[in-house]
Amino acid sequence: MARLAVSVVLAILVVAPIILEGVAGSIVTCSGIVPARYRNDKVSITDFGAVGDGRTVNTKAFREAVYQIQHLRRRGGTLLYVPPGVYLTGSFSLTSHMTLYLARGAVIKATQDTWNWPLIAPLPSYGRGRERPGRRYMSLIQGHGLQDVVITGENGTIDGQGEVWWNMWRQGTLRYTRPHLVEFMNSRSIMISNVAFKNSPFWNIHPVYCSNVVIRYVTILAPYDSPNTDGIDPDSSSNVCIEDSHISVGDDLISVKSGWDEYGIHYGRPSSGITIRRITGSSPFSGISVGSEMSGGVENVLIENINLRNMGIGIHIKTNIGRGGFIRDITVSNVYMENVRKGIRIMGNVGDHPDHRYNRNALPYVKGIRIKDVWGVKVQEAGLIQGLKNSPFTGICLSNIYLHGVLGQSRAAWTCSDVSGAALEVSPWVCSELASTYQSSTCSNSFRV
Ligand SMILES: *[C@@H]1O[C@H](CO)[C@@H](O)[C@H](O)[C@H]1NC(C)=O
């Protein structure tokens, strides 16, 4: 791995700017992953009879608008304008070559008639709904098999009115898995920017089996106690860039996934080339996480400039027996965290299973996790790194990490098992499993600052 990194650096130095853009482009900036689009052709949702009075149900208007855009196929695509107002709607699909544009003061608001919500097939990499067996509810806004789609505007709002769904979850009356606010599946060239997401019934934004996805300048809000309202979950997707956003929700802010157990292993589609940076937020669960669904593999993830407050766990890498797959080449740097229960947690045995058919011998393979330049205050417990006995985590490298305990309490400490790697300048001092192998470690290379 280290040797490969060195030769890539050399190649870049030698072969100059064209390569530099191509190779480093996805690392240095989101720009270029999805080309900027100007749509000459524009229509307004009000042309289709929509009324933004907060009472009229506009599902038909949204479906007709998208149908027209799909069938008229204007050159360069079409922008669908949503003017200021509150547009109540049931779920609808998007089409290729379109921009959904929310004006300042425009709100797309989900209806609460959950009994009327359409059901769709479960994802093959999950084999069932994520939280209930069988089918799952369609997302409020979905795109399947699309390309060149933009959701943007002047910070208008997509509001899921999730309360009714959260209550069904709390009361145990949910029959199927709750809907996301936005899901793109098998799609490419997707851009989501300058939009606020509120009160999602379930995960907020879910790109699955996608490539070339940019999400930036978004605000995602849900109450601290709202169940499973993950912010953004890139799932079996490649070339995804998430930046400059604020997320404050009831579950993980961002979680990189790739299906679970026998379904994810069989589908075999990894998440790779994921960049996550300049994110602020808070939640009782994890800041930035990988897994625990990772059976298709997760690799080449860069996480940097993350600012977390009032968190359960700052950085969380989680997997499980039966998952198979791999987590490798994950780099985390420049993280500030304040008032968190656990700073860093890397765990081999968490999470649940889709069913009892999972293979107990399908062990995940975790190698090459570099975490550096982390500063934490009011951290109750510095870290926990627990590999699997029959699949120890290797190449876990920590450097320049300061996690301060809560004043007046005992100092935050680390707990480790079945892990090897290296540590440099970590306070409180990390467990001996990491420290002792420093000299010979393969990850000394990652300590170049
Ligand atoms: C966008 O809207 C969200 C939610 O209403 C708000 O918190 C945020 O500050 C707004 N951002 C901008 C740039 O106006």
The ligand as a MOL file (V3000), in Angstrom:
LIG
                    3D

  0  0  0     0  0            999 V3000
M  V30 BEGIN CTAB
M  V30 COUNTS 14 14 0 0 0
M  V30 BEGIN ATOM
M  V30 1 C -30.7680 27.1260 4.9080 0
M  V30 2 O -31.8740 26.6730 5.6630 0
M  V30 3 C -31.5380 26.0450 6.8830 0
M  V30 4 C -32.7770 25.4360 7.4870 0
M  V30 5 O -33.8830 26.2690 7.4310 0
M  V30 6 C -30.8480 27.0420 7.7920 0
M  V30 7 O -30.5190 26.4340 9.0150 0
M  V30 8 C -29.6140 27.5380 7.0840 0
M  V30 9 O -28.9480 28.4890 7.8590 0
M  V30 10 C -29.9630 28.1150 5.7170 0
M  V30 11 N -28.7200 28.4180 5.0060 0
M  V30 12 C -28.5490 29.5250 4.3190 0
M  V30 13 C -27.2310 29.6620 3.6290 0
M  V30 14 O -29.4020 30.3810 4.2450 0
M  V30 END ATOM
M  V30 BEGIN BOND
M  V30 1 1 1 2
M  V30 2 1 1 10
M  V30 3 1 2 3
M  V30 4 1 3 4
M  V30 5 1 3 6
M  V30 6 1 4 5
M  V30 7 1 6 7
M  V30 8 1 6 8
M  V30 9 1 8 9
M  V30 10 1 8 10
M  V30 11 1 10 11
M  V30 12 1 11 12
M  V30 13 1 12 13
M  V30 14 2 12 14
M  V30 END BOND
M  V30 END CTAB
M  END
